[in-house]
Amino acid sequence: MRNLSKQIQQEAQRGLIVRILVDWQLEWMPSSELRLQFLRRAGYPVSNEDLQFHLNYLTRTGYVETRQLRAARAGLEMMAVRATPKAVDLADGRIPRDAGVAL
């Protein structure tokens, strides 16, 4: 069984991710910008692995969408993420609370 404080911290991190993306008004955000916004608001770093874990959870529950963007000529690739209308409803309290996302 996972440590209770770690579980609470992860729920809070997912809640913050939802808030950040809802504040972004359902527009696509580079995942690197999400990490910067997270640092600015929470005051502590989140690893790429932890961010990916949270995004996987939030994607599977329907709160976020992700997509890979590629610029073939420049050889660049990045992931973009955005909130869904369901995330807005969760943040605004129009749907039941999700036990895995602390808002």
Secondary structure, 3 states (H helix, E strand, C coil): CCCHHHHHHHHHHHHHHHHHHHHCCCCCEEHHHHHHHHHHHHCCCCCHHHHHHHHHHHHHCCCEEEEEEEECCCCEEEEEEEECHHHHHHHHCCCCCCCCCCC
